Amino acid sequence: MTDTKNAFAAAQYEPIPAAARDFVKKAAVTAKERATTFHAGAEKATTAVEQTLVTAVGEVAKLTRQAQQAAYEDAQAFFSGVDQLASAKSVGEAVQIYVDYMRNSSDVAMARVRTARDLFGKLVASGANTGQKTIANDGPFNKAA
């Protein structure tokens, strides 16, 4: 143990070569630059994710409003159909009113499904595109990083 203390005491006053000091300084500067670059990339990625989530929340709100409107329209159509059904003068006329109501309801439902599918597809594609761009431009595999 005393040999270690003696060796340490002797090494304390040993001069460090200038090349070693320069190497350490350059390595520290390079590490600092890379940390700064990484931090900037992480900030950009966070901003992109935040913007994507804000867009997604807006689209989900739009879909929710459309679903509420669709439920209201369905209720109105149902009550209108009941009113028309009540005014039918024969069983044949009542059946025809019901068949027309069901056909119209299914057409409206299919149109709504297509619209929702298109909106959802655009939302997913937009999010994926933003994610790809963020990773390509600021990700760990970017050559500039």
CORQUI-V531250 format. One record per backbone hydrogen bond with DSSP energy under -1.0 kcal/mol. NH is the residue of the N-H (numbers start at 1). CO is the residue of the C=O. Records with the same first field share a line. If there is no record, write none. Layout:
BEGIN
NH->CO  CO
END
This chain:
BEGIN
5->1
6->2
7->3
8->4
9->5
10->6
11->7
12->8
14->11
21->17
22->18
23->19
24->20
25->21
26->22
27->23
28->24
29->25
30->26
31->27
32->28
33->29
34->30
35->31
36->32
37->33
38->34
39->35
40->36
41->37
42->38
43->39
44->40
45->41
46->42
47->43
48->44
49->45
50->46
51->47
52->48
53->49
54->50
55->51
56->52
57->53
58->54
59->55
60->56
61->57
62->58
63->59
64->60
65->61
66->62
67->63
68->64
69->65
70->66
71->67
72->68
73->69
74->70
75->71
76->72
77->73
78->74
79->75
80->76
81->77
82->78
83->79
84->80
85->81
86->82
87->83
88->85
94->90
95->91
96->92
97->93
98->94
99->95
100->96
101->97
102->98
103->99
104->100
105->101
106->102
107->103
108->104
109->105
110->106
111->107
112->108
113->109
114->110
115->111
116->112
117->113
118->114
119->115
120->116
121->117
122->118
123->119
124->120
125->121
126->122
127->123
128->124
129->125
130->126
131->127
132->128
133->129
134->130
135->131
136->132
137->133
138->134
139->135
142->139
END
